[in-house]
């Protein structure tokens, strides 16, 4: 067991129970690369089996018929065609909607699986954590990296392979792989090698994984509600929209920006130029991604909160339109339907300006801090 300085005993000594590697053994480039690839293979097996099982079980539920339409709308928002075309000869079918919905659920489980081993280090801090806790944290990050590797390969194949049975739109690939997955793909192993003890790293890793799971699950459940005939479901839908907004604001603004730019400032103070430059690019990309997500979630809440329970046929049609337009809110790949419009260009541009402004403030604060340290 592990004795916490406050007197609490934390019964966690996995090295005596399982053949776990030591932290020094794990924190090497070959070891982490091999571990991430191992997890990628495990995810390949798990995701395939779980998605097939969930897809089959959905037919047996009483609510799936209500979830079909918003699931298809979300797919349209993500770039899937509303009408059959050469690449999607059958368009978006009920079966493809079930596959997509099943993928949402399996991703939730994957994110929770990756984040949970990291919790002890986040709670106790790196210095006060046991060897086993530290190993669990690193394994959690590598499990997430393995998932990103698997998912990036999977959607790259589905996007660019000719005559793939389950093709993916290029818009979905750009947001999911290029703007989202690349952050973990490029930064996880270097962060583990050089900055694994930093609280900012622990906080963002755990918070973003749990936040994504919460928004995925809330979004999936939201699709099962009957907002046209049941007032209770209508109110619950609004509550979920607010919940998603709160989670997104808290994790992707309140936590993300101070932690990300704080870690970046620390790299600058350490004169780690190479890592500083790479991290700046990746943090900027992911920050723009987060700002666009926030803008989308705020817009959805602004449309839903003042809306009254629909009674007439016209009001129900208006509600159905709103459900379609906001079906992707809270999902980690936000508002793809806007990426091909001028509205999104303005959103992305606004996001860039916000990130640049925060970046300048962070650099200024870092410079002031460095100047004070030199004077002292």
N, C-alpha and C positions, 0 to 999 in steps of 0.2 A: 504494500500500500504506500501511497505518497502522502507525506505530512505537509499540509499547507501552512504557511507562516501564521495564519490566523487561528490555527489549532484544529482545523477541519482535516480529517483524513480522507484523501481521495483514493479509493481502492482501485487503482489501475496500474497493473504491472504486466503488460501483455508479453514482455519478453520471457516471463516465466511460464506463460500459458501457451503461447504460440511461437513458431519459429520466425519471429519478426526480425528484420535487419536492424542494426544499430543506426543511429542518426548519421554517423560518419560514413557508414557503408551506403546509406541511401542517398546522401547528398553529394553524389558524383554525377557527372554528365552521362556516362554510360549506364549507370544504374537507373537514373531517372528516365532516360530515354527508353530503356528496356521495360521499365515498369509501366510507362505510359502506353507503349505498344501492347503490352499484355492486357491492360485495361481496355484498350480499343478493341481487341479481339473479344474480350468478355462482353463488351457493350454490343458488338455485332450479333452475338448469340442471343443476349437478353432482349434487345430491342426487337429483333425479328420474331422471337417466340411470344413476347408479351403483346406486341401489336397485333399479331394474328389472333391471339386469344381474346383480346379486347374487341377486335373487329367482329368476331363471332358472337360474343356476348351481347353486343349492342342490339342485335336483332331481337333478343329476348326481352329487352326492357320496354316499359310502357311509354317512356318519354322520348325515345329516339326519333319518333316521327316529328316531334316538335323541334328537335335539335338539328334535323337535316337542313332546313332552310337557312338558319343563321350560320351553320358550318359551311355550307356552300357559299354564302355571302362572304365569309371570311376568306375563303379560297379565292374568290373573285378579287377581293381587296389585295390579295397577295400575288396577283398577276395571272391567275388561272383564267382561261377564256370562258366567257359566258355562252359562247356558241362553239360547236365543234369546228375544228380546223385541221390542217394537215398534221400538226404535231400532236394534237389532242383530238383524234378522230371521233371519240365518243363524248367529248366535252367533259364536264364535271358530273359524274354519275353518283348514284346513292352509295355504291361500293367505294368509290374514291373518297367520298365524304366521310364514310366510316373509317377508312384508313387514316385520313387526316386527323380525325377526332381521336383515334387510338394513339396516334403519334403524340398528341398533346398530353395525354395521360402518362404515357411511358416516359416522356421528358420530365414530368413532375417527379416521378420516382427516381430518375437518374440524378436530378439536381439535389434532391433531399439526401440521397445516398452519398453524394460527394460532399455536401456541406456539413452533415452531422459529425463526421470524425474531426472536423476542424473546431468544433465548439469548445472543447476543453481549453485549447490554447487561447481562444478569444476571451474566455471567461477568466482564466488564471493569469494570462500574460505569458510571454515567452520565457522570461527568466524564472518564473515560479512554476512553470509546467515541468512535469516529469519527462524523462526520455521517451516513454511510451506515448505521451500526449503529443510531443513534437513529431514523432514518427507518424502518428495518426494524421496530424495536420498535413504533413508533406504528402502522405498517401492520398488524402482527400483532394489535394490540388492536382495530383497526377491522375487520379480517377477522372476528374473534370477534364484535364488535358486529353486523356484517352478518349473521352466522349467527343470532344471537339474534333479530334483527329478522325474518328470514325464518321462523325456527322459530316465533316467537310468532304471526306472522300465519297461518302454516299451521295450527297447532293451534287457534287461535281460530276459524278458519273450520270446521275439522273438528269442533269441539266444539259450535258454536252454529248452523251452517248446517242448514237443514231438508233431510232426505233426502240427506245427503252419502253418497257411495259408500263412504267409509272414515271413519266417525265415531269420535270420541275421547270417552271418559268424562269427565265433569266433574271427577272426582277427579284424574285425570291432568293436566288443564289447570291446576288449582289449584296443584299441586306444581311442575309443569314451568315454567309461564309466570309465575304470580303470585309464587311463592316463590323460583324459581331465576333465570329470565331477567331479571326486573326489576332485579336488582343490576347486571348489565352494561348493560342498557338505560338506566338512570338515571345510572350513575357513570362509565362509560368516557370519554365526551367531556369532562366536567368535570375528571376526573383528568388527562387529557392536557393540558388547558388550564392547570391550576394546580399539579399535583403529579407531572408526568411524570418528574421527576428523582429521585423518592423510591424507595429500595431496597425498601421494604415493598410498593410497588405492583408492581415488577418481580418480586419473589419470589412473591407470591400469584398473579399472572397466569400465570406460567410453570408453577408447581407444580400449581395446580388443574387446568389444562388437560391437562397430561401425566398427572396422577393419574387424571382422569376417563377418559382414553384407556386407561390401563393396566387400570383396573377393568372398563371395557366389554369390552376384548379378553379379559381373563381370564374374565369371566362368560360371554362368547360361547363361548370354548373349553371351558369347564367343562361346558356343555350337551352337548358331543359325546362325553363320556366314558361308558363303560359301568360304572357303579358297582355294578351288581348281580351281574355275572358275572366281572369282571376285578379282581383285588386291586390290580394296579398302577394302574388307573384310579381305584379307590377312594382309594388313598393320594394320588394326584395331585390328586384333588378336594379332599382335606383341605389339601394344601399351598396350593392356590389360595385356599381360604377364609382361610388364615393370611396369605397374600400380600395379599389384598384388605384384611384387617383392618390389616395393617402400613401399607399405603399410606394408608388412610383416617385412621388415628391420626396418622401423620406429617404429612400435608398439611392435614387439617381440624381438627387440635387443635394439634400442636406448632408448625407454621408459621403457621396461620391466625390464631389468637388474638393472639400477640405482634405480628404484622405489622399486623393490622387495627386493633387498639386502639392500637398505637404510632403509626400514621398518623393515627388519630383524635385522639390526644393532641397530635400536631404541629399539626393544624388548630386545636385549641383554643389552643395557644400563639401561633398566628398571628392569633388573634382573627377567624378566618374563620367567623363565627357561622352564616351561611346554609348553607355547605357542611358545617360541623360537624353541624348538626341533620339535614340530609338523609342524610349519611353514617352518622350514629348509627342512624337508622331502618333503612337498608339493611343495615348491618353486623349489626344485631340480628336482622333477618329471616334473613339468610344464616347467621348463627351458630346460630340455632335449627335451621335446616335441617341444618347440619353435625352438631350434637349428636344429633339424631334419627338421622342416618345412622350415627354412631358406635355409638349404643345398639343399632341393628339389626345392625351388623356384629359387635359383641361377643357379642350373643345368638346369632347364627349360629355363631360359632366355639365358643362354650360348648356348643352342641348337637352339633357335628360332631366335635370333637377326641376326646371319650371314646368315640365310637361305634366298634364293631368291625365288621369286614367281614361283611356279611350272608350267612348260609348257608341258613337255613330260609326257608320261604315267608313266615312272619310277619315275620321280620327284614327281608326284602326289601320287604315292604309298608310296614314302618315307615320304611325308608330312602327309599322313594318318597314317603312323606308328608313327610319332612324336606326332600327335594329341592324339593317343591312349596312348602313354607312359606318356604324360604330362597332361592328362585330369583331374587329381586330384590336380594340382598345384593351390595354393591359397585357397584351402578348408581347414577348420580348422582341419580336420583329414587327414594329409598328407601322400602321398606315401606309402600306405599300401602294395602295390605290392612288396616293397623292404624289408619288415619286415621278410620275410622268406628266404632272400638271404644273402650271405656273405657281399654284398655291404652295406646292411642296418646295419648289425652288426658293420661294420666299421664306418658308419655314426653315429649310436647311441653311439659308443665308443668315437668318436670324440666329440660328443655333451657332453658326460659325462666329458671329459677332459676340455672342455671349461667352463662348469659350475663349476667344482672343482677349476679351476684357478681363476675364478671371485669370487667364495666363499672365497678363501684364501686372495685375494686382499681386499675384503670387510671386512673380519675379522681383517686383518692387519691394515686397515684404522681405524676401530672401536677401536682397541687396542691403536693405536697412539693417537686418539682423547680422549679416556678415560684417558690416561697417562697425556696428556696436561691439561685436566680438573682438575686432581688431583693436579698437580703442581700449577695450578692457585688458 
